[in-house]
Amino acid sequence: MPIIRKVTTVGAARGITLPKSWIECIERETGRKLEEVMLEVDQVLTVSPVLRRKKDAEHE
């Protein structure tokens, strides 16, 4: 089911917020902290979590 989110102004940009419960759900299911999302823009805007391997995150 689609969820409607408002587009807000963030400084000179525009953005959307994600519900805290969505982030917590992804973190709980994966055991990893969500720090980035990937945006795919076409006729549809798709927001996907970027879940780095723990080893990759340690090297940053």
C-alpha positions as CSV (number, residue, x, y, z in Angstrom):
1,M,0.0,0.0,0.0
2,P,1.5,3.4,-0.9
3,I,2.3,5.8,1.8
4,I,2.1,9.6,1.1
5,R,5.0,11.7,2.5
6,K,5.2,15.5,2.2
7,V,8.2,17.1,0.4
8,T,9.8,19.6,2.7
9,T,12.5,22.3,2.3
10,V,15.9,21.4,3.8
11,G,18.2,24.4,3.4
12,A,18.5,25.0,-0.4
13,A,17.3,21.5,-1.1
14,R,14.0,19.6,-0.8
15,G,13.6,16.3,0.9
16,I,11.3,13.7,2.5
17,T,11.5,12.2,5.9
18,L,11.2,8.5,6.6
19,P,9.3,7.2,9.7
20,K,11.6,6.2,12.5
21,S,9.8,2.9,12.7
22,W,10.8,2.0,9.1
23,I,14.5,2.6,9.9
24,E,14.3,0.7,13.1
25,C,12.6,-2.2,11.3
26,I,15.4,-2.4,8.7
27,E,18.1,-2.2,11.3
28,R,16.4,-4.9,13.4
29,E,16.0,-7.3,10.5
30,T,19.5,-6.8,9.2
31,G,21.4,-6.2,12.4
32,R,23.1,-3.2,10.8
33,K,22.8,0.5,11.3
34,L,21.2,2.3,8.3
35,E,23.3,5.4,7.4
36,E,22.6,5.8,3.7
37,V,19.8,5.3,1.2
38,M,20.0,5.0,-2.6
39,L,17.7,7.0,-4.8
40,E,16.6,5.7,-8.2
41,V,14.9,8.4,-10.3
42,D,12.8,7.5,-13.4
43,Q,9.1,7.8,-13.8
44,V,9.1,6.5,-10.2
45,L,11.3,7.6,-7.3
46,T,12.6,4.5,-5.5
47,V,14.3,4.8,-2.1
48,S,16.3,1.7,-1.1
49,P,18.5,1.1,2.0
50,V,22.3,0.9,1.5
51,L,23.5,-1.9,3.8
52,R,27.2,-2.1,3.8
53,R,28.9,-5.2,5.0
54,K,30.3,-4.8,8.5
55,K,33.8,-5.3,7.2
56,D,33.4,-2.4,4.6
57,A,32.0,-0.1,7.3
58,E,35.0,-0.7,9.6
59,H,37.4,0.5,6.9
60,E,35.8,3.9,6.6
